[in-house]
Amino acid sequence: MIVAAGLTPAWQQILVFDALRLGEVNRARQAVWCASGKVLNVGVALAHLGAAARTVTLLGGPPRAAIKREFAEHGAELYAAETKTATRVCTTVLDRATRQTTELVENAAPAGVEELAAFKAIYRQAAADADIVVLTGSLTAGAPSDTFADLLADTPKACRAILDVRGPELVAALVRRPLLVKPNREELGATVGRTIATDEDCIAAARELCRRGAEWTLVTHGGGATLLVGESQEFRMVPPRVDAVNPIASGDCLAAGVASAYASGRPMVEAVRYGMAAAANNVEALLPARLNRTRIDQLAVEVRIEALGDL
């Protein structure tokens, strides 16, 4: 059982334009809505990967019913504490002329003490028999920086954790010795407090997170090479080339793919290969995290892996 948990889901609007002109009236040639935000993306991706999974989050207002309905349609288990404020609405703007993607992000409303307590209670219930937990996304305003560390303290000892978080929240959770932490380069720099300019900078910072508690550190770089650093090995992994439609949620699909593959018994390097293939497949589709397992298997063969030697 895999449990995805996070505090900042979203109800997502995706608008597609032939050519976006700032300061003018623009009419979209296509508009769609879907459940999104990092935690929901991971949950939807896991459902499409065929993994036994549960998603734990906070939901409120009109989007709550729509998101619950969509998860039911995906056959995905959703555990949601109800909030007094409405779940945020975010918008993705796709400009086909420039092939640029623009995100208009509404910040999640602060969660009250009672709402956070309800979320943690639901998490304990959902994670009681979990093999892997994926903790992902930002904290709501006012949530303590050790929130994810507290969740891991309430997780069974045999359960492994994948963390797609950053900064103080990530630092606080390292003491719980997660299986994998997954920052991008900017997030890694924010976590260690310095600029990450080169691969050498990246590897040194990733090693630091491993020394502080992470078994593996996976550092992403958009569509570029990913670096996987462990206690005794490091790898550079290059994703396959695909025709991009919508890159949003690719990192979330990477996390879901790693969790699914590792839960099935694959070693970490192969689990990351599968996760990178899932991320590439996500880029090919308009809706986030709606993955195709046959296509992922094809793309996984194209992920190039270079062992960089012992640490």
Residue pairs with C-beta under 8 A, 6 or more apart in sequence:
1 52
1 53
1 54
1 129
1 130
1 131
1 132
2 46
2 51
2 52
2 53
2 54
2 130
2 131
2 132
2 133
2 134
2 259
2 260
2 263
3 53
3 54
3 55
3 56
3 123
3 126
3 127
3 130
3 132
3 133
3 134
4 39
4 42
4 43
4 46
4 53
4 54
4 55
4 56
4 133
4 134
4 136
4 256
4 259
5 39
5 55
5 56
5 57
5 123
5 126
5 127
5 133
5 134
5 135
5 136
5 151
6 37
6 38
6 39
6 42
6 56
6 57
6 135
6 136
6 137
7 39
7 57
7 58
7 108
7 111
7 119
7 137
7 138
7 139
7 140
7 143
7 147
8 37
8 38
8 39
8 88
8 108
8 137
8 138
8 139
8 140
9 35
9 36
9 37
9 39
9 40
9 57
9 58
9 59
9 67
9 87
9 88
9 108
10 35
10 36
10 37
10 40
10 63
10 87
10 88
10 89
10 90
10 106
10 108
11 33
11 35
11 36
11 63
11 66
11 67
11 87
11 88
11 89
11 90
12 33
12 34
12 35
12 36
12 37
12 89
12 90
12 91
12 92
12 288
13 31
13 32
13 33
13 89
13 90
13 91
13 92
14 30
14 31
14 32
14 33
14 34
14 91
14 92
14 94
14 246
14 286
14 287
15 28
15 30
15 31
15 91
15 92
15 93
15 94
16 28
16 29
16 30
16 31
16 94
16 96
16 286
17 26
17 27
17 28
17 29
17 93
17 94
17 95
17 96
17 97
18 29
18 96
18 97
19 95
19 96
19 97
19 98
20 26
20 93
20 95
20 97
20 98
20 100
20 102
30 286
32 286
32 287
33 66
34 70
34 287
34 288
35 44
35 66
35 67
35 70
35 71
36 90
36 248
36 249
36 288
36 289
37 57
37 88
37 90
37 137
38 136
38 137
38 164
38 249
38 251
38 252
39 55
39 56
39 57
39 136
39 137
40 55
40 57
40 67
40 71
40 289
41 249
41 252
41 253
41 256
41 288
41 289
42 55
42 134
42 136
42 164
42 252
42 253
42 255
42 256
42 259
42 289
43 53
43 54
43 55
43 71
43 76
43 78
44 71
44 74
44 76
44 288
44 289
44 290
45 249
45 252
45 253
45 256
45 257
45 278
45 282
45 289
45 291
46 53
46 55
46 76
46 256
46 259
46 260
47 53
47 71
47 74
47 75
47 76
48 74
48 289
48 290
48 291
48 292
48 293
49 256
49 257
49 260
49 278
49 291
49 293
49 296
50 260
50 293
51 256
51 259
51 260
51 263
53 76
53 77
54 77
54 78
54 79
54 126
54 130
55 71
55 76
55 77
55 78
55 79
56 79
56 80
56 119
56 122
56 123
56 126
56 127
57 78
57 79
57 80
57 81
57 119
58 80
58 81
58 82
58 83
58 87
58 111
58 115
58 119
58 140
59 67
59 68
59 80
59 81
59 82
59 83
59 87
60 82
60 83
60 84
60 85
60 86
60 87
61 83
61 85
61 86
61 87
62 86
63 86
63 87
63 89
64 80
64 82
64 86
64 87
67 78
67 80
67 87
68 78
68 80
71 77
71 78
72 78
79 122
79 123
79 125
79 126
80 122
81 115
81 118
81 119
81 121
81 122
82 115
82 118
83 109
83 111
83 112
83 115
84 112
84 115
85 109
85 110
86 109
87 108
88 106
88 107
88 108
88 109
89 106
90 103
90 104
90 105
90 106
91 103
91 104
92 101
92 102
92 103
92 104
92 246
92 248
93 101
93 102
93 103
93 104
94 100
94 101
94 245
94 246
95 101
95 102
99 244
101 246
101 247
101 248
103 248
107 141
108 138
108 140
108 141
109 140
109 141
110 140
110 141
110 142
110 143
111 119
111 140
111 142
111 143
116 143
116 147
120 150
120 151
120 154
123 151
123 154
124 154
127 133
127 151
127 154
127 155
127 156
127 159
128 156
129 156
130 155
130 156
130 159
131 158
131 159
131 160
131 263
132 159
132 160
132 161
132 162
132 179
132 259
132 262
132 263
133 151
133 152
133 155
133 159
133 160
133 161
133 162
134 161
134 162
134 164
134 255
134 256
134 259
135 148
135 151
135 152
135 161
135 162
135 163
135 164
135 165
135 173
136 163
136 164
136 165
136 252
136 255
137 164
137 165
138 165
139 145
139 147
139 148
139 169
144 150
145 167
145 168
145 169
145 172
146 169
146 172
146 173
147 169
148 163
148 165
148 169
148 170
148 172
148 173
149 169
149 172
149 173
149 175
149 176
152 161
152 173
152 176
152 178
153 176
155 161
160 178
160 179
160 262
161 173
161 176
161 178
161 179
161 180
162 178
162 179
162 180
162 181
162 182
162 255
162 258
162 259
163 170
163 173
163 178
163 180
163 181
163 182
163 214
164 181
164 182
164 183
164 251
164 252
164 255
165 173
165 181
166 183
166 187
166 188
166 190
166 191
167 187
167 190
167 191
170 181
170 183
170 187
170 191
170 209
171 191
171 212
174 181
174 209
174 212
174 213
174 214
175 213
176 213
177 213
177 214
177 215
178 213
178 214
178 215
179 214
179 215
179 216
179 262
180 214
180 215
180 216
180 217
180 218
180 258
180 268
181 209
181 214
181 216
181 217
181 218
182 217
182 218
182 219
182 220
182 251
182 254
182 255
182 258
183 191
183 217
183 219
183 220
184 219
184 220
184 221
184 222
184 251
185 196
185 202
185 219
185 220
185 221
186 196
188 196
188 202
188 205
188 206
188 209
188 217
188 219
189 195
189 196
189 205
191 205
191 209
192 205
192 208
192 209
194 201
194 205
195 201
196 202
196 205
199 227
199 236
202 219
202 227
203 227
203 229
203 234
203 308
205 219
206 217
206 219
206 227
206 229
206 234
207 217
207 229
207 311
209 217
210 216
210 217
210 229
210 230
210 231
215 230
215 231
216 228
216 229
216 230
216 268
217 228
217 229
217 230
218 226
218 227
218 228
218 229
218 254
218 258
218 272
219 226
219 227
219 228
219 229
220 226
220 251
220 254
221 227
223 239
223 244
223 247
223 283
224 238
225 236
225 237
225 238
225 239
226 236
226 237
226 238
226 239
226 272
226 276
227 234
227 235
227 236
227 237
228 234
228 235
228 237
228 268
228 269
228 272
229 235
229 311
230 268
230 311
231 311
232 310
232 311
233 307
233 308
233 309
233 310
233 311
234 307
234 308
234 309
234 311
235 269
235 272
235 305
235 306
235 307
235 308
236 305
236 306
236 308
237 272
237 273
237 276
237 303
237 304
237 305
237 306
238 303
238 304
238 305
238 306
239 276
239 277
239 279
239 280
239 303
240 276
240 277
240 280
240 299
240 302
240 303
241 302
242 280
242 281
242 283
242 284
242 299
243 284
244 283
244 284
245 283
245 284
245 285
245 286
246 283
246 285
246 286
246 287
246 288
247 282
247 283
248 288
249 282
249 288
249 289
250 279
250 280
250 282
250 283
251 279
252 288
252 289
253 275
253 278
253 279
253 281
253 282
253 288
253 289
253 291
254 272
254 275
254 276
254 278
254 279
255 275
256 275
256 278
256 289
257 271
257 274
257 275
257 276
257 277
257 278
257 279
257 296
258 268
258 271
258 272
258 274
258 275
259 271
260 274
261 270
261 271
261 273
261 274
261 275
262 268
262 271
266 274
269 305
273 300
273 303
273 305
274 296
274 300
276 300
276 303
277 296
277 297
277 298
277 299
277 300
277 302
277 303
278 291
278 296
280 299
281 291
281 292
281 295
281 296
281 299
282 288
282 289
282 291
284 295
